[in-house]
Amino acid sequence: MTTQDVEMIEQAAAAPSNSVSSTGGPSVLHHLKEIASLIESGAYAREVRRIARAVRLTMALRKKLKGSVFSAFLNYALVPRSEVHSQLSSYLPTEDEHDMEVDTATSASQAPAKHPLPELEIYCYLLVLIFLIDQKKYNEAKACSSASIARLKTVNRRTVDVLASRLYFYYSLCYELTGDLAEIRGILLGLHRIATLRHDELGQETLLNLLLRNYLHYNLYDQAEKLRSKAPHFEAHSNQQFCRYLFYHGKIRTIQLEYTDAKESLLQAARKAPLAALGFRVQCNKWAIIVRLLLGEIPERTVFMQKGMEKALRPYFELTNAVRVGDLELFRKVADKFSSTFSSDGTNNLIVRLRHNVIRTGLRNISISYSRISLADVAKKLRLDSPNPFADAESIVSKAIRDGAIDATLDHANGWMVSKETGDIYSTNEPQIAFNSRIAFCLNMHNEAVCALRFPPNSHKEKESAEKRRERQQQEQELAKHIAEEDDDDF
């Protein structure tokens, strides 16, 4: 499982330039100072929403950040020559001295804070860590992330939770990129315990997903399921983390042969994921297609024709076609042709399970086409390559009849399979089951929509004044402006 499989892909945002533009636009350093002011106001007012907005604005500036800007910003946000300042400065490059002098001169008029807030310190750790990962300096990033986690353990403030969840993710990402993911499993478990004791629900969500990813990376599905089943459950606070949880839950259920639950989780993860998270949605659809095939369903063609997914889902389209026609030889060719793709996706073992479904589909087509057919012809049409195809065909037909896959009888004396006439499906319970599943889906979606409604606090107790109404409307407009950005954030 690669990092690009599950990591949300951020939507490209127009960020300001690193230096003052020819049109007199603000520099990146100026924007970082505004973000620092936003974090300070959010910390003093204890408003987590402002901290979350500061993180979103930082992601918009991510591609324009440079080492010289970091040096100037650290001088502004932290006490020079302090322990945190010296530690973070040691991770930054020393080149571009001319740019550093220019940026420092622009901030000389503003003195740094004498007593920086913990939120600002954690934000500086996050900023430097993102820069090191983007520069592919993974060893320095591991050291920086470990130092940030040590600092986080000493801070217990709810305004830090948003920044902490980001640090947890990048902390795990650094070790995953260097192939040392198993080293931090115990640390992540300890952090999850601390987050639970501090009632940090966003941190619990993030750390639970990181632990599940850690276990699944090494194919430890039983341990992942034990952790998932015993972890505390609560209302999801982050759509991205909830999508990841559904994806991991679907993968666990698939390996444990719980295909119905796996299908529901994987499809829900694909629907809830942001449109910009193309890689994540592709992975969800790949696993969902395999699960539906294992359930005996054939996915619609529109699933493979989704925008931006045609090329990635092409192997699974050909695999679905082989399963649909019940051609065992075609199934083998497709499995061999795309074996490297299936191995990289982690679905190779599931493809092996599909062989039985291919045989059953082919047998179902034969039973519909022929009222009576010899077992030797059944083995020939199924292209069984075993030493004794007649006995294998007899065993396969017997099992299919017992499981209810086909409506037929087996004449052992003459070696025939005799198919029964197909009855009226509307005289069975199939239509009722189909309508019940659709109604349950609509009711579940309605309940989720009701749970997602937001109401102003104490609206039933006191009447708001005109000034408060204007302030509330302004906040609602501001929230609506950034709601799309929040869904497209890169964790």
Salt bridges, closest charged atoms under 4 A:
GLU10 OE2 - ARG62 NH1 3.90
GLU34 OE2 - HIS30 NE2 2.92
GLU34 OE1 - HIS31 ND1 3.92
GLU47 OE1 - ARG50 NE 3.01
GLU119 OE2 - ARG157 NE 2.77
GLU121 OE1 - ARG151 NE 2.84
ASP134 OD1 - ARG62 NH2 2.91
ASP161 OD2 - ARG158 NE 2.72
GLU176 OE2 - ARG213 NH2 2.87
ASP180 OD2 - LYS142 NZ 2.84
GLU201 OE1 - HIS237 NE2 2.27
GLU225 OE2 - ARG228 NH2 2.99
GLU225 OE2 - ARG253 NH1 3.76
GLU297 OE2 - LYS263 NZ 2.97
GLU297 OE1 - ARG292 NE 3.24
GLU300 OE1 - ARG292 NH1 3.37
GLU318 OE2 - ARG314 NE 3.56
GLU318 OE1 - LYS337 NZ 3.89
ASP327 OD1 - ARG383 NH1 3.45
GLU329 OE1 - ARG332 NH1 2.97
ASP345 OD2 - LYS286 NZ 3.09
ASP385 OD1 - ARG332 NH2 3.29
GLU394 OE2 - HIS412 ND1 2.57
ASP403 OD2 - ARG360 NH2 2.95
ASP403 OD2 - LYS399 NZ 2.87
ASP403 OD1 - ARG402 NE 3.71
GLU448 OE1 - LYS272 NZ 3.39
GLU464 OE2 - ARG472 NH2 2.82
GLU476 OE2 - ARG472 NH1 2.94
GLU478 OE2 - ARG53 NH1 2.79
GLU485 OE1 - HIS482 ND1 3.07
ASP489 OD2 - ARG166 NH2 3.27
ASP490 OD2 - ARG62 NH1 3.18
